Amino acid sequence: MIRQGTRLFGLGRYFWDTLREINPRDVRTELERPFTIGFFGRSADERQALAAALLGADSEGRPGHGLSFNDVDSAAIASAGPLDLAFLLLDASEPDWSPERRLAAGLGGLGCPYFLILTHGDRLSVPEQGLTAMRNQFPSQPPEYMASVDLNDPDTTRRRLLDRVLGAVPGLRLALGYRYPSIRPAVAEQLMRETSRVNAQAALISSLPALVPVLGLLLGGMADILVLTKNQAMLVYKLAALYERDLDDRVGILREIAPVVGSAFLWRTAARTAVGFAPAPIAALPKASIAYLGTYLVGQTARYYYERGHAPPPEAISAFRAEATHLYGTFNEALKKRLSGRSSAKEASE
């Protein structure tokens, strides 16, 4: 009991030192940022269907903080007002997309990201012709901002588009998740993965001062305390904001979440301490792996608690760790190739 209390006290102090540096006003500004998303298309029903597929059934429009639904006529952009994101629907069965091309040119001038969404490709004798035509008629549009969907299958439409959409507007993710609860899991997932990658990179740099002399020496002895912990604390704080906790009550957030994420913090600390006995070149990749896995585990346990109101059971923790290991695989391979490339270049120069 005493040992457990000591660990929780140490964890609380460890977490609080970084949590207290976070400014609730900055997070609240990001959370409550006004935005408008424009949906343009010839069919009002399809515009609404795309919004519902992406954002959920609660995706009604609200000026200044919601959605704007518009036709494709010459007044559409002016009617929509300032936009942060837009979607232009293209019906594959329509023989002439001239209005859509003019509208796309106008959207390009606004400076906001916009997606071209092809519908009714199944009405063509060769469904793939729709995407080919879209690429030919909108040659300047990035491929990742194009997609063909079936609006009668909203689940598949969401899976195909949502991650790309959130990636296109990273500064809006918290506001979108706060405004539309159905996309909170996707927003949380992106936040967790990004923070995990950042912490893995920080751990790698701190372990390899010879490869990055100045930055490596600066971070070498402080990565755990100043970088990894602060990033994890900010991740938990943003998840708390996303799931409507009181941002001003940082003590309450700490008291609520410390027992939930405690095992993840302790696991990461113990693992990194053990790896730390190895020489830097040997320990670098394991430390990066531990930083990634530990950060993702902290985020997943916090998200689970905020969604369900109780700590995840051991089997859920095991599933989170397995998922983190899978996600880290690609990242780890990229790190190995990067290190191998630098080693080869160094040997060649010698």
Buried (B, 14 or more C-beta within 10 A) or exposed (E): EEEEEEBBEBBBEBBBEBBEEBEBEEBBEBBEBEBBBBBBBBBEEBBBBBBBBBBBEEBEBEEEEBBBBBBBEEEBBEEBEEBBBBBBBBBBEBEEBEBBBBBBEBBEEBEBBBBBBBBBBEEEEEBEEBBEBBEEBBEEBEEEBBBBBBBEEBEEBBEBBBEBBBEBBEEBBBBBBBBBBBBBBBBBBBBBBBBBBBBBBBBBBBBBBEBBEEBBEBBBEEBBEBBBBBBBBBBBBBBBBBBEBEBEEBEEBBEBBBBBBBBBBBBBBEBBEEBEEEEBEEBBBBBBBBBBBBBBBBBBBBBBBBBEEEBBEEEBBEEBBEBBBEBBEEBBEEBEEEBEEEEEEEEEEE
